[in-house]
Amino acid sequence: MFSFAFKTLVSDRGKLLTGLAGVIFSVVLVNVQGGLYFGLMKKASLLVDHCDADLWVGHKHVENVDIAREIPEIWGNRIRSITGCDAVKPYIVGKGTAALSSGLMEDVWIIGSDPETMLGTAWDFAEGSVDELKRPNGVSFDDVDAPKLGHPHVGDWMEVNGERAQIVARTNGVTGFITMPYLFTSFETARRMSHITPGTCSFLLIKLLPGANRDQVQAAIRQRVPDASVFTPDEFAKISQDYWMKRTGIGISFGASTLLGLFVGLMMVGQSLYALALDHIEDYATLKALGAAESKLCSVIISQSLLMATVGTTIGVGIVIAIRELWHSPMAPVLIPTSLLSGAVVLVFGICLAASLLPYFRIRRVDPAIVLMG
């Protein structure tokens, strides 16, 4: 039966290629859409994911790491005395407007870290270093944002919220969910540039002593500072990602387009298998006349769908890997974990098996007598 399934499948290359196109399209679409979604969600929690803090303390109603609210720095004094806390560092995520040499204006995020540890500052430096950001008025920018900032160079000066700032470092690939550029700097410089109220900050970053119980410290902070929110990095990253997913509807849009693509793939595979079955309807009638059981006829269709799925997913996975390597960029990151890739393959195999039901129901109604009539 497998030989019969293979020969009938390759007998019409046009229908075979149509079915394979459906499989490849489904594999590529699911992975690329999923990869873009994961990439955008990672951008939404970029500052949290690349910060080495053990706990984040913020405003009671904070919903996103990029859109912070001011909290009193004095909260840090209450937290430092909690057993297990090693360091409590203020952190600023402020907003500013940069005046460019061209006369244009560009909104920016101003990220300020405590100069002692520079916890939560920039990374992946292409020019300059963390130490440069400790200099008064020193800021960094990212290569991705260079066109927005007028293609500046290290050493150039700009004005942010009426304050002078000198570019002392350049990063590569540090860009968030919102298109506004990140300018990393020291805490005091960020406070001055973003016009944060004196005595306040955006977050308090907590480092724990080795062996300290994070859950116990987290509970103690909530008790000591009831007006604050206390998150682990994973919790805060999830909150930041959910904020943009719900506010922008990105999850619905990506999900709907993926489901539509899967439906198109299902129809293409089903139509190809159905057309092949009609082309060989007399062959199936002959098999029935010779006493072939329903299970044997079913195995023919299933073998064809699995063959199509195997070849199509193999080609599709190759295309996905090429896209992941060639298309991935900081502006449109494509993160395709192994779990997504394998899940998409299993899903497409399921679609191909579901598509085989249509031709099977047609073959099941074939009357063996048509062989004699022919």
Secondary structure, 3 states (H helix, E strand, C coil): CHHHHHHHHHCCHHHHHHHHHHHHHHHHHHHHHHHHHHHHHHHHCHHHHCCCCCEEEEECCCCCCCCCCCEECCHHHHHHCCCCEEEEEEEEEEEEEEECCCCCEEEEEEEEECCCCCCCCCCCEEECCHHHHCCCCEEEEEHHHCCCCCCCCCCCEEEECCEEEEEEEEECCCCCCCCCCEEEEEHHHHHHHHCCCCCEECEEEEEECCCCCHHHHHHHHHHHCCCEEEECHHHHHHHHHHHHHHHHCHHHHHHHHHHHHHHHHHHHHHHHHHHHHHHCHHHHHHHHHCCCCHHHHHHHHHHHHHHHHHHHHHHHHHHHHHHHHHCCCCCCCCCCCHHHHHHHHHHHHHHHHHHCHHHHHHHHCCCCHHHHHC
